[in-house]
């Protein structure tokens, strides 16, 4: 596999903790895939041998990627995923903005056991991702936000989301990332 950045390795303990709490590991959604480092780890360690992982990314990068050459980003992602994807695992890539992709998934009644939110880091976009993704989350499913403790707009958006959905979720991870589990109703 070929990766130019490693923003993922230090978060593996959170993924390992969540693994024990997942109600199922059949259907995952990743918002923001970049070169596929987290995608590959989930394929190898978290998703079932016959599970489905839907990856949403424009493969154009955001403000934080302005200094990076992203010319072959999608090709790099595809090559990395092809190296580790299990024979019976399905990876569906939706190369759209998260709000477009998530709106379509909501409309089509998709649901997921686990959702990893690591897309756009601007407060309004993170809040929109959170609200749409929560509609896609199975009861007892887990949603993990990256960069909650970072300097970008993620923390403010996630805090607003937590306030809006209080009583419908419980916090299970809170450090640089924040993980919530949807409460069965």
C-alpha positions as CSV (number, residue, x, y, z in Angstrom):
1,X,0.0,0.0,0.0
2,X,1.1,3.5,-0.7
3,X,0.2,6.4,1.7
4,X,1.7,9.9,1.8
5,X,0.0,10.8,5.1
6,X,-0.8,9.1,8.4
7,X,-3.6,10.8,10.2
8,X,-5.1,7.4,11.3
9,X,-2.7,5.2,13.2
10,X,-3.0,7.1,16.5
11,X,-6.8,6.5,16.4
12,X,-6.6,2.7,16.2
13,X,-7.2,2.2,20.0
14,X,-10.6,3.9,19.6
15,X,-11.5,1.6,16.7
16,X,-10.4,-1.4,18.7
17,X,-12.6,-0.2,21.7
18,X,-15.6,0.4,19.4
19,X,-15.1,-3.1,17.8
20,X,-16.3,-4.7,21.1
21,X,-19.4,-2.6,21.2
22,X,-20.6,-2.9,17.6
23,X,-24.0,-4.7,17.3
24,X,-22.9,-6.0,13.9
25,X,-20.0,-5.5,11.5
26,X,-21.8,-6.0,8.2
27,X,-22.4,-2.5,6.9
28,X,-20.1,0.5,7.4
29,X,-20.1,4.1,6.1
30,X,-16.9,6.2,5.8
31,X,-17.3,9.9,5.2
32,X,-13.9,11.1,4.0
33,X,-11.6,8.4,2.7
34,X,-8.5,10.3,1.3
35,X,-5.9,7.6,0.4
36,X,-7.8,4.8,2.1
37,X,-5.6,4.3,5.2
38,X,-8.7,4.0,7.6
39,X,-10.6,2.2,4.8
40,X,-8.0,-0.5,4.6
41,X,-7.7,-0.9,8.3
42,X,-11.5,-1.3,8.6
43,X,-11.5,-3.9,5.8
44,X,-8.7,-5.9,7.5
45,X,-9.7,-5.5,11.1
46,X,-13.3,-4.4,11.6
47,X,-15.7,-5.2,8.8
48,X,-16.9,-8.8,8.5
49,X,-15.5,-11.0,5.8
50,X,-18.6,-10.5,3.7
51,X,-19.5,-7.0,4.8
52,X,-20.1,-3.8,2.8
53,X,-18.2,-0.5,3.2
54,X,-19.5,2.6,1.5
55,X,-16.9,5.3,1.1
56,X,-17.9,8.9,0.4
57,X,-15.3,11.3,-0.8
58,X,-15.0,13.9,-3.6
59,X,-11.2,12.9,-3.9
60,X,-10.6,16.6,-4.4
61,X,-9.4,17.4,-0.8
62,X,-10.4,20.3,1.4
63,X,-8.8,23.4,2.7
64,X,-6.4,21.4,4.9
65,X,-5.1,19.6,1.8
66,X,-4.2,22.8,-0.2
67,X,-0.5,22.1,-0.1
68,X,-0.8,18.5,-1.2
69,X,-0.7,17.2,-4.8
70,X,-4.0,15.3,-5.1
71,X,-3.7,14.5,-8.8
72,X,-3.8,10.8,-8.4
73,X,-5.8,10.6,-5.1
74,X,-8.6,8.4,-6.4
75,X,-6.2,6.1,-8.1
76,X,-4.1,5.8,-4.9
77,X,-7.3,5.1,-2.9
78,X,-8.4,2.4,-5.4
79,X,-5.0,0.7,-5.5
80,X,-4.7,0.6,-1.7
81,X,-8.2,-0.8,-1.2
82,X,-7.7,-3.4,-4.0
83,X,-4.6,-4.7,-2.1
84,X,-6.6,-5.6,1.1
85,X,-10.2,-6.0,0.2
86,X,-11.4,-9.5,1.0
87,X,-12.9,-11.6,-1.8
88,X,-16.5,-11.4,-0.3
89,X,-16.2,-7.8,1.0
90,X,-17.9,-5.1,-1.0
91,X,-16.5,-1.5,-1.3
92,X,-18.8,1.0,-2.8
93,X,-17.3,4.4,-3.6
94,X,-19.6,7.4,-3.9
95,X,-17.5,10.3,-5.4
96,X,-19.7,13.2,-4.4
97,X,-20.0,15.7,-1.7
98,X,-21.1,14.2,1.6
99,X,-24.4,16.1,1.7
100,X,-25.3,14.8,-1.8
101,X,-24.3,11.2,-1.0
102,X,-25.8,11.1,2.5
103,X,-29.1,12.6,1.2
104,X,-29.3,9.9,-1.4
105,X,-28.5,7.2,1.1
106,X,-31.2,8.5,3.4
107,X,-33.7,8.6,0.5
108,X,-32.8,5.0,-0.4
109,X,-33.3,3.8,3.2
110,X,-29.7,2.6,3.7
111,X,-28.6,1.8,7.3
112,X,-25.2,1.2,8.8
113,X,-23.8,-0.5,11.9
114,X,-20.8,1.9,12.0
115,X,-20.2,5.4,10.5
116,X,-16.8,7.1,10.5
117,X,-17.1,10.9,10.0
118,X,-13.9,12.4,8.8
119,X,-14.9,14.5,5.8
120,X,-15.1,18.3,5.5
121,X,-13.9,20.0,8.7
122,X,-16.0,23.2,8.4
123,X,-18.6,23.5,11.2
124,X,-21.7,23.8,9.1
125,X,-20.7,20.8,6.9
126,X,-19.7,18.6,9.9
127,X,-23.1,19.4,11.5
128,X,-24.9,18.5,8.3
129,X,-22.9,15.3,8.0
130,X,-23.7,14.4,11.6
131,X,-27.4,14.9,11.3
132,X,-27.7,13.0,8.0
133,X,-25.5,10.2,9.1
134,X,-27.4,9.7,12.3
135,X,-30.5,9.0,10.2
136,X,-28.5,6.2,8.6
137,X,-27.3,4.7,11.8
138,X,-28.9,1.4,13.1
139,X,-30.2,1.3,16.6
140,X,-27.2,0.6,18.9
141,X,-24.9,1.5,15.9
142,X,-21.9,3.6,16.5
143,X,-20.7,6.8,14.9
144,X,-17.2,8.1,15.4
145,X,-16.1,11.6,14.7
146,X,-12.5,12.3,13.9
147,X,-10.8,15.5,14.9
148,X,-13.3,16.4,17.6
149,X,-10.4,17.7,19.7
150,X,-8.7,19.4,16.8
151,X,-8.5,23.1,15.9
152,X,-10.9,22.9,13.0
153,X,-14.7,23.4,13.2
154,X,-15.4,19.8,14.1
155,X,-15.8,20.2,17.9
156,X,-18.4,23.0,17.7
157,X,-20.4,21.0,15.1
158,X,-20.3,17.8,17.1
159,X,-21.2,19.7,20.3
160,X,-24.3,21.2,18.6
161,X,-25.2,17.7,17.2
162,X,-24.9,16.2,20.7
163,X,-27.2,18.9,22.1
164,X,-29.8,18.4,19.3
165,X,-29.8,14.6,19.7
166,X,-29.5,14.3,23.5
167,X,-31.5,11.4,24.7
168,X,-31.1,9.5,21.4
169,X,-27.4,8.7,21.9
170,X,-24.8,8.0,24.5
171,X,-21.1,9.0,24.3
172,X,-18.8,6.0,24.4
173,X,-15.5,7.6,23.4
174,X,-14.3,11.2,24.1
175,X,-10.7,12.2,23.4
176,X,-9.3,13.6,20.2
177,X,-12.2,11.6,18.6
178,X,-15.8,11.4,19.8
179,X,-17.9,8.2,19.5
180,X,-21.6,7.9,20.1
181,X,-23.9,4.9,20.2
182,X,-27.5,5.3,19.1
183,X,-29.9,4.5,21.8
184,X,-32.6,2.0,20.9
185,X,-36.1,3.6,21.0
